[in-house]
């Protein structure tokens, strides 16, 4: 079972229209595999940063941003990069990204 949410239009709503959309890039489906095994599909644009994607996970699934790590094909996705920086991400298919929680950060909060 996969839940689906579309966050492709949330980042900027300043009226730039087609020019803004061209700069942000193509729409892309990301399927997050959560630590508990659940899968959630979200739609983003290729210009979104990993940091912004992590902020959505923080807000939607109540996993603290500071404890999150995202992995594409077992490769860590650093915050400052955008989805466009990962050549394995393909706008024509679902892209699976694993969400991992830093257990050390959880232990420090206890």
C-alpha positions in Angstrom: 0.0 0.0 0.0 1.3 3.4 -0.9 -0.2 6.8 0.2 0.2 9.6 -2.3 0.7 13.4 -1.8 1.6 16.1 -4.2 4.0 18.8 -3.0 5.2 20.0 -6.4 3.5 23.4 -6.1 4.1 24.3 -2.4 7.6 25.8 -2.5 6.9 29.0 -4.4 3.6 30.6 -5.3 4.9 34.0 -6.3 3.2 34.2 -9.7 6.2 33.6 -12.0 4.2 31.0 -13.9 5.9 29.2 -16.8 9.3 30.8 -16.2 9.4 29.6 -12.6 8.2 26.1 -13.6 10.9 25.9 -16.2 13.6 26.8 -13.6 12.2 24.3 -11.1 12.3 21.4 -13.6 10.2 18.4 -14.3 7.8 16.8 -11.9 9.1 13.6 -10.3 7.5 10.9 -8.2 9.3 9.8 -5.1 8.3 6.7 -3.2 9.7 7.0 0.4 10.3 3.7 2.2 9.9 4.7 5.8 11.8 3.1 8.7 8.7 1.0 9.5 8.5 -0.3 5.9 5.5 1.8 4.9 5.7 3.4 1.5 4.5 6.9 0.6 4.5 8.5 -2.8 5.0 12.2 -3.2 5.3 14.4 -6.3 8.1 17.0 -6.2 10.0 18.9 -8.9 13.6 18.2 -9.8 14.7 21.6 -8.5 13.6 20.8 -4.9 16.6 20.4 -2.6 17.1 17.3 -0.4 16.8 19.7 2.6 13.3 20.7 1.4 12.3 17.1 0.8 13.4 16.2 4.4 11.4 19.2 5.8 8.3 17.7 4.1 9.0 14.3 5.8 9.5 16.1 9.1 6.1 17.9 8.8 4.1 15.0 7.3 5.4 12.1 9.4 6.6 13.8 12.6 10.2 12.6 12.2 12.6 15.3 13.3 14.6 16.8 10.5 17.9 16.5 12.4 17.4 12.7 12.7 16.6 12.1 9.0 18.8 10.7 6.3 17.7 9.9 2.8 19.3 7.2 0.6 19.0 6.6 -3.1 20.4 3.3 -4.2 22.2 3.0 -0.8 23.9 6.4 -1.4 23.4 9.2 1.2 21.6 12.3 -0.3 23.3 15.4 1.1 21.1 18.3 2.1 22.4 21.1 -0.2 21.9 19.1 -3.4 18.7 19.1 -5.4 16.9 16.1 -6.8 18.3 17.1 -10.2 21.8 16.4 -9.0 21.1 12.7 -8.7 21.3 11.2 -12.2 19.6 8.0 -11.0 16.3 10.0 -10.4 14.1 9.7 -13.5 11.1 11.9 -14.0 9.4 9.1 -16.0 9.1 6.6 -13.2 8.7 6.2 -9.5 12.0 6.7 -7.7 12.5 4.8 -4.4 14.2 6.7 -1.6 14.9 5.1 1.8 14.2 7.2 4.9 16.5 6.3 7.8 16.4 7.7 11.3 19.7 8.4 13.1 19.4 6.2 16.2 22.2 8.2 18.0 20.1 11.4 17.7 17.1 9.6 19.1 19.1 8.3 22.1 20.5 11.7 22.8 16.9 13.1 23.1 15.9 10.4 25.6 
